[in-house]
Amino acid sequence: MALFIGLTFAVLLITGLPIGFSLGVTSLAAIYKSGMTVLLNILPQRFFAGIDMFPIMAMPFFMIAGDLMNRCKITESLIEFSNVLVGHIRGGWLIPISWPPSFLQASPARLLPIQPPSDPP
């Protein structure tokens, strides 16, 4: 069995398949050859359980939100706003750069419920 695994891995590497895919295909071939195909039923469950964690799913969404804020120029306007508020204070760029995250975290739009506009009299 070890000879089969070694030869399969070597052939896949020689053909130019990346190492990660070679390891995966070799392990699937070894499972299939050993006759324990029950493990192939468990494999999709393990894959989904590995990616079904909130922190792992949240990271790409935070990156997308940051990219969206950069493309819409929201970050520039937040930095300009905080620079107007505290730009005259000695301290360099530390204050205007560190304030926009606190503006986003405690924005009044999140704290107050959305009310419909009232009709003019």
C-alpha positions in Angstrom: 0.0 0.0 0.0 2.8 2.4 0.8 4.3 1.7 -2.7 1.0 2.5 -4.3 0.7 5.8 -2.4 4.3 6.8 -3.2 4.0 6.0 -6.9 0.7 7.8 -7.2 2.0 10.9 -5.5 5.2 10.9 -7.5 3.4 10.5 -10.8 1.0 13.3 -10.0 3.8 15.6 -9.1 5.8 14.7 -12.2 2.7 15.5 -14.4 2.7 19.0 -12.9 -0.2 18.8 -10.5 0.2 21.1 -7.5 1.3 19.5 -4.2 -2.0 20.1 -2.4 -4.0 18.5 -5.2 -1.6 15.7 -5.4 -1.9 14.9 -1.7 -5.7 15.0 -2.0 -5.9 12.8 -5.1 -3.4 10.4 -3.6 -5.4 10.1 -0.4 -8.6 9.6 -2.2 -7.0 6.9 -4.4 -5.6 5.1 -1.3 -9.1 5.2 0.4 -10.7 3.8 -2.7 -8.1 1.1 -3.1 -8.2 0.0 0.5 -12.0 -0.7 0.2 -13.1 1.7 3.0 -15.4 3.7 0.8 -17.4 4.6 3.9 -14.8 7.3 4.5 -15.7 8.9 1.1 -19.2 9.5 2.6 -17.8 11.2 5.6 -15.5 13.5 3.6 -18.2 16.1 2.4 -19.5 16.3 6.0 -16.0 17.1 7.3 -15.4 19.7 4.6 -18.7 21.5 5.4 -18.1 21.3 9.1 -14.7 22.9 8.6 -16.1 26.0 6.7 -19.3 26.3 8.7 -17.7 28.5 11.4 -18.9 32.1 11.8 -15.4 33.7 12.2 -14.1 32.1 9.1 -17.1 33.2 7.1 -17.0 36.7 8.5 -13.5 37.5 7.4 -14.2 37.6 3.6 -17.3 39.7 4.3 -15.3 42.3 6.3 -12.8 42.4 3.4 -15.6 43.0 0.9 -17.1 45.7 3.2 -13.7 47.5 3.4 -13.2 47.3 -0.4 -16.7 48.6 -0.9 -16.1 51.5 1.5 -12.8 52.3 -0.4 -14.5 52.3 -3.8 -17.4 54.5 -2.6 -14.9 57.0 -1.0 -16.6 56.5 2.4 -13.2 56.0 4.1 -11.8 59.2 2.6 -14.8 61.3 3.8 -14.6 59.7 7.3 -10.9 60.6 7.6 -11.6 64.1 6.3 -14.4 64.5 8.8 -12.3 63.4 11.7 -9.4 65.6 10.5 -11.8 68.6 10.6 -12.9 67.7 14.1 -9.4 67.1 15.6 -6.9 68.2 12.9 -5.9 71.3 14.9 -4.8 69.2 17.9 -1.2 68.2 18.1 -0.8 64.5 17.6 -0.3 64.0 13.9 -2.4 61.5 11.9 -3.1 59.2 14.9 -6.4 60.8 15.9 -7.9 61.2 12.4 -7.0 57.6 11.4 -8.2 56.0 14.6 -11.6 57.8 14.9 -13.4 56.5 11.8 -13.8 53.0 13.1 -15.4 54.4 16.3 -17.8 56.4 14.1 -18.8 53.2 12.3 -19.2 51.2 15.4 -21.5 53.7 17.2 -23.2 55.4 14.4 -26.6 57.0 15.2 -28.2 55.1 12.4 -27.6 51.9 14.3 -28.6 53.2 17.6 -31.9 55.0 16.7 -34.8 53.2 15.0 -35.6 54.3 11.5 -38.7 56.5 11.5 -40.7 57.4 8.4 -40.6 61.0 7.3 -43.5 63.1 8.7 -45.9 64.8 6.3 -45.5 68.5 6.0 -48.3 70.6 7.5 
